[in-house]
């Protein structure tokens, strides 16, 4: 196993390598040894992700790297876990403690901790406790987001914004070291070995001094070695993440269609002259597109993004982002959602 991973590393070629060996064949141990032997010379990062946090090889990495562990290895925690593990331990300056968002975050953390203890002690009241715990969790996430926003607002003065990304980073490290204690992941790119859950891999990292970015889409992973533990379970987790992300995304479909069709229908009035000059007069493909756009306008009335009782042949997505369905067929129930 050790020789196989070393061979893959030495190839320096992008791709997916599936190591199909039984449990107990030292896959994780071999991965740790590979990272140990190459983290000083490998130009990019080693990234280890898993759907089961217990599988993260943090203990093995600490033993393997010794004194270099803290400066070269980071476990990127979920936002909730990060608050639990770092908020009370961080020495936050008084000027930030005076913020309402700080006080709210502190209160929400206490509430979350209380609900967490309660749900562990009262398993007989699990359904109700779980609902209250979810509320406390959402409040804690929102409170942390609000506190980060206030920190960003205080830090990003007009003068500070004049500095480059690297200069901002240097200033934060030298003058605001407490931020690194509170939010270690803001400098995740500084670490050679990065460990995290699959879900965290697909969520955003907030450096505060620059815009948020999605870790899975960042240049941090470019040409890095990514270890994916428990591939089958991880695949299911990724599917769940895609579904959850899709459910959170809402699009007003009718206005979107209108924005697509209107420039073709009113081509002469809307399109810039230089754009019109690019389309030859009598172009059959373009005329066909315009004809189709006009059919959509006449049949579906995409110019009307609201309920209209005279039009019963379509569903409606309102400007208030609620979905309204009208069924005329008697075999189906009339539905107004």
ABEGO torsion letter per residue (X at the ends): XAAAAAAAAAAGBBEBBBBBBBBGAGAAAAAAAAAAAAAAABABBBBBBBABAAABAAAAAAAAAEAAAAAABBBBBBAAAAAAAAAAABBBBAAAAABAAAAAAAAAAAAAAAAAAAAAABAAAAAAAAAAAAAAAAAAAAAAAAAAAAAAAAABBAAAAABBAAAAAAAAAAABAAAAAABAAAAAAABABBBBBAAAAABBBBAGABBBBBAAABAAABGBBBBBBGAAAAAAAAAAAAAAAAAABBBBAAAAAAAAAAAAAAAAAABBAAAAAABBBGBAAAAAAAAAAAAAAAAAGAABABBBAABAABBBBBAAGBBBBBBABAABBBBBX
